[in-house]
């Protein structure tokens, strides 16, 4: 399935949460914290008032409760507003 975000929206794929601590303890899925980092998959065209500052392939950090979750080909993705992106991770 292909999803193309509209206007000032950005489609991102969530980073996987850590499943093991540095000392080797396995963290059950129910206890894992939701990550707030993701990789940009696709971007909308922007609006005349707001340009999109990220491009596909960028790793970003976003607001904790932002976006709409969707599943694409069985994998979790998120559609965010451009304003919900708080940083690009280099």
Number of C-alpha atoms within 10 A of each C-alpha: 5 7 11 14 18 16 17 19 22 28 27 25 21 20 16 13 14 15 14 12 9 8 6 8 9 11 14 10 10 6 8 13 10 12 14 17 22 22 20 21 20 21 25 18 16 18 12 8 6 12 13 17 11 17 14 13 12 14 20 20 16 20 14 11 8 15 20 11 15 14 11 13 9 7 9 14 22 20 23 21 22 22 15 16 19 11 13 15 11 6
